Amino acid sequence: MQPALRPGDGLIINRWASPHLGDIVLLRDPDYPKRMLVKRVAARTTEGHYIVRADNPNVGTDSRFFGAIPPALIVGKVVWRYRKR
């Protein structure tokens, strides 16, 4: 499977849209809050937290490492990707 994003891609984020299963989201890293991550929503728990996965699990960290994340860590849903020149 090809990654949805490549290094250098630009993103347009909708901060008000609620993420759904399969959506790509921008979130704050639970371990390093100044760092932003881009992940895919894999599931939502009964407590309302999100389980996120990396498109390349051999390289990226995701909920397998830091657990389900609260909605407050999600900055927004990715609605558009574009190539920077």
Secondary structure, DSSP 8 states (H G I E B T S, - for coil): ---S--TTEEEEEESSS---TT-EEEEE-SSSTTSEEEEEEEEE-TTS-EEEE-SSTTT---HHHH--B-GGGEEEEEEEEEE--
